[in-house]
Amino acid sequence: MKISTRGRYGLRLLVDLSEHLNEGPIALAQVAKRQDLSEKYLQQVALLLTRGNFLISVKGSGGGYLLKEAPEKIKIYDVLDLLEGNMAFEEIPQGEENAIDRVIRLHYYQKLDQVVKQAFENLTLAEVTKAEWFTYII
């Protein structure tokens, strides 16, 4: 599984907002500069996160973005599910499925999907924000 640019930008935006939680609405220009990201692409990701109920957009002078919920309530799986779409390794068969494909799907891909989902469902934005290794990896 590879997380796309959209997923990485989204996580970095949410982590940045979490790190600056008490500063009020944060302009995307500030986030883009701090995170060395494309502001234009960040706008597209912010729109998706706003529509997905992770962010609140504040218009006008002093406007920007805020987290809609506390970082402890935002699950990384939900964010990636929104930004990445279906994260499953398992592919739903189109038409007939041969025996080998069925065995691989049922005994490996389904189990792998469960492990990945469980790992990301148990990880919150607060935990990622507090992890020292996060800024070096993403």
HELIX and SHEET records of a PDB file:
HELIX    1   1 THR A    5  GLU A   19  1                                  15    
HELIX    2   2 LEU A   21  GLU A   23  5                                   3    
HELIX    3   3 LEU A   28  GLN A   35  1                                   8    
HELIX    4   4 GLU A   39  ARG A   51  1                                  13    
HELIX    5   5 PRO A   71  LYS A   73  5                                   3    
HELIX    6   6 ILE A   76  GLU A   84  1                                   9    
HELIX    7   7 ALA A   99  ILE A  104  1                                   6    
HELIX    8   8 ARG A  105  TYR A  109  3                                   5    
HELIX    9   9 GLN A  110  GLU A  121  1                                  12    
HELIX   10  10 LEU A  125  LYS A  130  1                                   6    
HELIX   11  11 PHE A  134  ILE A  137  1                                   4    
SHEET    1   A 2 LEU A  55  VAL A  58  0                                        
SHEET    2   A 2 GLY A  64  LEU A  67 -1                                        
END                                                                             
